[in-house]
Amino acid sequence: MKTSLKLNRRQNIRYRIRAKISGTAEKPRLSVFRSNTEIYCQLIDDVNGFTLAAASSREKDIAAQGGNKTEKSFLVGQSIARKAKELGLEKVVFDRGGNLYHGRVKAVADGARDGGLQF
């Protein structure tokens, strides 16, 4: 499958997901972006258009711990959960960003649940 076709397919999946879910200030959207080497996640309030918190595998404390990409993704999930707790948030809406709920995306979700977030 050509790369452009794969990207278009993923983009269409993203649009379908975003038509169904939205984040508020009380229950923000936990958006996950997965690149080939890193993983990023944000807590987004779609009503006001603000990013409340963000975490990525490029943060110094996560990058210093080493491990494979899946282990780092779990740490990113724990980090975003910790930041959400500081903001007084406990419930979020999970947005997998068009990726399959498997591997690194699932590790972020498991780390966030382990940190105390509820989906």
C-alpha positions in Angstrom: 0.0 0.0 0.0 1.4 3.4 -0.9 2.3 5.8 1.9 -0.1 8.4 0.6 -3.0 6.0 0.7 -2.1 4.9 4.2 -1.9 8.5 5.4 -5.2 9.4 3.7 -6.9 6.3 5.3 -5.6 7.2 8.7 -6.7 10.9 8.3 -10.3 9.7 7.4 -10.4 7.5 10.5 -9.2 10.5 12.5 -12.0 12.7 11.1 -14.6 10.0 11.9 -13.4 9.7 15.5 -13.3 13.5 16.0 -16.9 13.8 14.8 -18.0 11.7 17.7 -15.8 12.8 20.6 -15.0 16.2 22.0 -13.3 17.4 25.2 -14.6 19.9 27.8 -12.8 21.7 30.7 -14.2 19.1 33.1 -13.6 16.1 30.8 -10.8 16.9 28.3 -9.8 14.9 25.3 -6.6 12.9 25.7 -5.1 13.1 22.2 -2.3 10.7 21.2 0.1 11.3 18.3 2.5 8.6 17.4 5.5 9.2 15.2 8.1 6.6 14.2 10.4 7.3 17.1 8.4 9.4 19.7 4.9 9.6 21.2 3.1 12.7 22.3 -0.1 13.3 24.2 -2.2 16.3 25.1 -5.2 17.1 27.3 -7.4 19.3 25.1 -10.4 21.4 26.0 -12.2 21.6 22.6 -14.9 24.0 23.8 -12.5 26.8 24.5 -9.7 25.6 22.2 -7.0 25.2 24.8 -4.3 22.6 25.5 -4.4 22.0 29.3 -1.4 19.8 29.6 1.1 17.9 27.4 3.6 15.0 27.8 6.0 13.3 25.4 8.7 10.8 25.2 11.2 13.6 24.6 10.9 14.9 28.2 14.2 14.6 30.0 13.0 12.4 32.8 11.4 9.9 30.4 14.2 9.9 27.9 16.8 9.4 30.6 15.1 6.1 31.8 15.7 4.4 28.5 13.9 1.2 27.5 12.0 0.5 24.4 9.3 2.7 22.8 6.5 0.8 24.4 8.0 1.3 27.9 8.5 5.0 27.2 4.9 5.2 26.1 3.7 3.8 29.4 5.8 6.4 31.2 4.2 9.2 29.0 0.8 8.0 30.1 1.8 8.1 33.7 3.2 11.6 33.2 0.0 13.0 31.6 -2.0 11.4 34.4 0.2 13.1 37.0 -0.2 16.5 35.2 -4.0 16.0 35.0 -4.2 15.2 38.8 -2.3 18.5 39.4 -5.0 20.3 37.4 -7.7 18.5 39.4 -8.9 16.3 36.5 -9.8 12.7 36.9 -11.9 11.8 33.8 -10.9 12.1 30.2 -12.0 11.1 26.7 -9.4 9.0 24.9 -8.6 9.9 21.3 -6.3 7.4 19.6 -5.7 9.7 16.7 -6.6 7.2 13.9 -4.1 4.7 15.2 -5.1 1.2 16.2 -5.6 0.7 19.9 -2.6 -1.6 20.1 1.1 -1.3 21.1 2.3 2.1 22.0 -1.1 3.7 21.9 -2.5 1.1 24.3 0.6 1.6 26.5 -0.2 5.3 26.9 -3.8 4.4 27.8 -2.6 1.8 30.3 -0.1 4.3 31.9 -2.8 6.9 32.2 -5.1 4.5 33.9 -2.3 3.4 36.1 -1.8 7.1 37.1 -5.4 7.3 38.1 -7.3 8.7 35.0 -10.7 7.3 34.1 -11.8 6.9 30.5 
